[in-house]
Amino acid sequence: MARFDDFFQTELTELERNGTRRVMRCVERRDAVTIVRDGRVLLDFSSNDYLGLAHHPLVIERACSWARQWGGGSGASRLVSGTTPAHQQVEARLAAFKKTQAALLFASGWQANASVVSALCRLAMTRTGVAPLVFTDRLNHASLHHGCQAAGIRQIRFRHNDLGHLSALLESRRNQPGMRFIVTESVFSMDGDRADVAGLRALAERYGAFLYLDEAHATGVLGPQGRGLSGLTDGIDLVMGTFSKALGSFGAYVAGSRAMCDWLVNCCSGFVYTTALPPANLGAIDAALELVPGMEAQRQRLHDNAGHVRQAIRRMGLSTGSSTTQIIPIEIGDIDRTMAFAAILEREGILGVPIRPPSVPPNASRIRLALSAAHDRAMIDRLIAALATAATGIGA
């Protein structure tokens, strides 16, 4: 046993006692929505592959083609010798898709948020001489909170999606020095609800705040041509998103002005000190960006199925919170009942992963359903039947 294993084992035992210890369970993917786990074939209603692009032939073919052309890895960071024509092509295509002056690739969504938010806060302190005022939705992703913590910034948190509360907080600090930031998601990953992006933009304009919008769960799915909710309004200062969800690949991006992206190239540690994305990954992203604008039928099917599932869940007497997207929480609260619900779903051939603290607040455990355009109506009907069985099984 290693010298410090007692520390780790004690913590693992405590997690086990609290019902919050997690373990990785291996799955074999047969297609976009079918997996095999522990020998059982399951319909996957927990993946973020919202458009089924991870298994699209063009995405796979271009990933292979670019790997054959440029190799298995990029070999270096972007500022050394890791920038290739493939990186430049994808960034140009991405900027055109997002209708921004420029775009910049990052290795992951976590890395992008944690390092970009931190870099922005440091810049604000350098330029103004005082700490910035960073207003954040209290349900923001952990990576956004981490970015503030890494910069030593105390967040000013507003109630979830409550622009009245945000406005009051901004007004109460109108005369306080420091650059202002509003940091939020457009679609919230655990609740499936949407931010009022136009309202946020208006507040940012009124109070001279920099608006940072995380579009990880909206990119590809919402807005004109799948450009996200930022596509519905002008003037978002920074749009961040990922390729690992609706775009079916891996990595992340930041889109905005040319000056901002050029500054990030020089001053964002998450960009400067990491190896560039590999060619196969870039090929998959490029193909997805080619496909997504034309997938209106798939987006409509996804939203129609989500509405149908939400109605069915509510008829069972269960809550889906304020979800209006392909992410549908079934709010149960108690950890043990949530785990029992998930176990019944699995027995019925459905993967609906339970979400427990710390991913959600205490007493807010839930089943997080994530629908895909690859789910057909027969699969949706199977899901609803299994949900009814699980609801009865836990006495809901």
N, C-alpha and C positions, 0 to 999 in steps of 0.2 A: 504494500500500500504506500502511495506517495505521502510525503510528510504532512500535507495540509488536507488530506481527504476527509478527515473528521469534520472540518468546517463545512465542506460541500455536502457530506452525507447528512449532517444535522439539518441543513437547510432543505435538502430534498425530503427528509422525513417530515419536516414541518409543512412543506407544500402538499405532501401526500395526505397529511392529517386534515388540511384545510380544503381538500378536494380540488386543488389548483395545480397539481403537478401535471406537466404535459410530456408526452412521449411521441416520437416520430413513428409513423406506421407507413410502411412501404406500399406503394400502389403501382400497378401496371396499367398504363393507358392503352385502351383499344382504339378509341377515337376521341372526338372532342368532348363527349359527355358520358362515356362508358369506361369504367375502371374495374380492375380486379384487385381486391384487398383481402388478405387472409383467405384466399381461395374462393371468395364470393364475388360474383359479378354485381356491380352497383351502378345505378344511375347517379352521376355526380351533379349535385346541386350546391356545391360549395366552391367550385373553381371560379376564378376571375376572368376566364377566357370568354368574355361576354359575346363575342361575335363568332366564336369557333375558329378563329384564324390560326391558332397554333398548329392545326392540322390541315390548313389549306394548301393545296398542291403548289401554288405559285410561291407561297411563303417558304415552303420546304425546298423547292427547286432553286430559288434564288440564294437561299442560305448555302446550299451545296455549291452552287456555281461560283459565288464570291469567295468561298473557302478555297476552291480549286484555283481561282485566279490570283488571290492575294495571300493565301496561307491560312494556317490554323489560328494564329495569334497576331496581334499588332506589334508586339515586340518592345514597346516603350510607351512612355507617357506622351501626351499630345505635344508638349513643348520640347521634347527631345527628338525622336524620329517616328513617333506613333501616329502622326496625322497623314492620312493617305487620301487619294482621290475619292475613295468610298466614304470616308468621314465627311468630306466636303460636299459630296453629292447628297448624302442623307440630310445634313444640316440645311442645305439650300432647299431641298424638297419639304422639309419640316417647316421652315420659315414661310414658304409659300402657302402651305396648308394652314398654318396658324395666322397667316396674313400679318406677320411681323417683319421688322427689318432684318432680324437675325435669330438664330437658334443655336443652342450649344448642347452637346451630348454629355451625359453623365452615366456612370456605371450602374446606379440603382436609384430608386426613388428615395430611400432612406438617406443615402449619401448626398443626393442633391439637396434635399431639404435641410439636413443637419449642417451642411457646410455652407450653403448659400445664405440661409438666414443668419448664421453666425458672421459671415463675411459682411453682409449688409449692416449688421449692428456695429461691427468694428469700424466700418467706413463712416457711419453716422457719428460715432464718438470722435473719430479723427477730424472730421470736417467741422463739427460744431463745438467740440470740447466738452460736451455733456452727454450723458447716457440717453439713448433714444427712448421714446415712449412706444412700446410695442403692444398693440391691442390684439388679442387672440381669442378665437372661439374656444370655449372651455372643452369642447369635444374634438379639437384638432388632433391629427395623427401624432403619435409619440415622436416622430422625427422632427416635427416642427417645434414641439416643446424642447427637444434636445438642442436644437439650433440656438434657441434663446439661452438655455442653460450654459452651453459651451461659450457663449459670449459674455456670461456673467450678468445677463439682463433679467430683471424681475418682470414677468409678464403682467399686463393688465387684462384680465380675462373677462370677457362679456358672456352673458348667458347664451346658451346655444341658439344660434340663428335669430337672436333677439336684437334687431337693429335699433330699437328704441333704447335698450340698455347701452348699446355701443355708442349711440349718439349722446346719451347723457354722460358717459365716461369721457368722450372726446370734449364735450362742452365744459365739463368741470375742470379740464386741464388746458383749456384754450390758451391761457397766459403762461403756462409752464414751458420753460425752454426745452429744446430737444427735437430732433426729427421724429416724425410720427410714421408708424407702420401699422397697417391693418393686415393681419395674416389669417387666412382661413382656407378651408377646403370648399370646393363647389358642390361636390357630392360626398357625403360623409360615409366612410367605409363600413361602419358598424350599424348605422341607422338608415341608410339609403334615402335620406332626405336631401333637399337642395338648398343652397344658399341663394338669397336674393342678390344676384350679382349686380344688377342695375342699381339697386338700393345701396349696396356697398360702394359702388363706383361714385354715386352721388355724395355719400358721406366723405369719401376720400377727397373728392374735389372741394367740398365745403371746408374741410379742415386741413387741407394741404398735406394729406397723408399718402404715403407710398402703399399701393395695394398689391399684395402678394397672394396669388390664387393657385391653390393646388388642385389640378384637374385630373388627378390619377384615375379616378373612377368615372369621369365624364368623357374623357378623350375617346373618340371613336363611337360613342354611344349617344351623346346628346348634342344639341346645337346643329346649325346648318352644316351639312356634309359630315357630321360627326366631329366637328371642330371643338366641341365642348361648350360649356355655358359662357365661356369668354367670347365665343363667336357671336353672341347675341348683343354685345355692347362694345363700344370702343373704349380705349383709354385705360385698360388694365396694365399696370406698370410692369408686372412680371407674371408670366404664366408658367407654371411647372406642371409636368405630367410624366406618365410612364408608358413604356412599350410592353410591359409585362402583364397587362390586363386585356383590354379590348383589342389591342394590336398584336397579341399572341406571341410576343417574343420576350425580350429582356432589355433593361436599361431605362434611362430617364432622360428628360430634356428640360431646358429652360428656354423660353422664347420671350423676346422683347426688343428693345432698341439695340442698334449696333454698338453704341457706346457702352451700354450695360454689359453686353456679352463680351466685348473686348476687355472690359475691366475685370470680369469674372475670370477670364483666361489668365490674367496676371495675379489676381488676389484671392481667388477661392481655393482653399486647400484641397477640397474634394475633387477639383478638376486638375490642379497643378500636380498633385502627388499621387496620381493613380494611373495605371496602365490603360491605354485607350481600348475601347470596345473592339472585339475581334471581328474579322471580315464576315464570318458566317452570321453573326448577330446583326451586323449592318445590312446584310442582304435580306434577312427576314424583315427588318424594320422597313427597308426601302419598298419591298413588295407590299407590306401592309399599308403603307402610306399611299401606294398606288390604288389599292383596292377599296379602302375605307370610304372615300367620298361617294362611291357608287353603290354603297350597301344600304340604301334607304329601305328597301323591302325587309332586310334582316333587322334593321333597327325597329321598324314598325312591328314586326312579329315579336321581337323581344319585349317591347313596351306593352303590347296587347296581352301577351302571356303573363307578364308581371301584374297587370291590372286584374286579370282573371284569378290568379293565385291569391292576391291580396283579398279580393272579395270572398273567396272560398274560406280563407283562414278566419276572416272576421265573422262569417256565418257560423263558424265553430265556437265562437265566443272567445277567440284569442286575439291578442293585440299585435298589430304590425307597426305600431308607433306612427311616425309621420312619414313613412316611406312613400316615395313617388317614383322610384326607379327600379332597376333590375335587382337591386339589393333589398331583400325583404327580411327584416328581423321578426322572429316570433318571440315576443317578450314573455319570459317565464319567471325570472327573478331568482328563485332558489337554485343553487348549484346542483343538488342531487336530483331534483325533478327535471332540470334541463338535461343532465346526463342520461336519465332514464328515457326521456323523449327521444334523444339521439339514438339510443340503443334500439328502441322500437323501430325507428325509421330504418336503421341498418338491417334489422331482421326482415323488413318489408322490401329490401332491395334498394334503399335510397340512402345516399350519403348527404346528411345535413349536419354539418359540424357544429358542436356546441361551443359557444364563446363565453369564457368566464373571466373574472377579474385576474390580472390587472388590465386585460384588453378592454374591458368595460368596467364601469363603476361597481362597487359592492351592491349586491342585491339586484343587479341588472343583467344577470346571465340570460342567454338567449340562444336560439338556433338561428344562425345567419344563413339564409338561403341566397344563393347567387345564381340567377338564371342566365342562360345562354341562348342566342339565336339558333343554336344547333338543337335545342330541345324542341321536338315536335309535339303536337297536341296530345298524342297518346302518352308520351312521357309526362306531360303536365298532368294528365288525368291520373296516372299512377302516383305521382307525387301527392296530389290532393287526397287520394284514397289512403295513402300511407300516413299523411298528416292527421286525417280523421281517426285512424286507428291509434296513433300515438297520443292524440288528445284524450281519447277515451281511456287509454292505458294509464295515464297519469292523473286521471280524474279532473281534467280541465273543464 
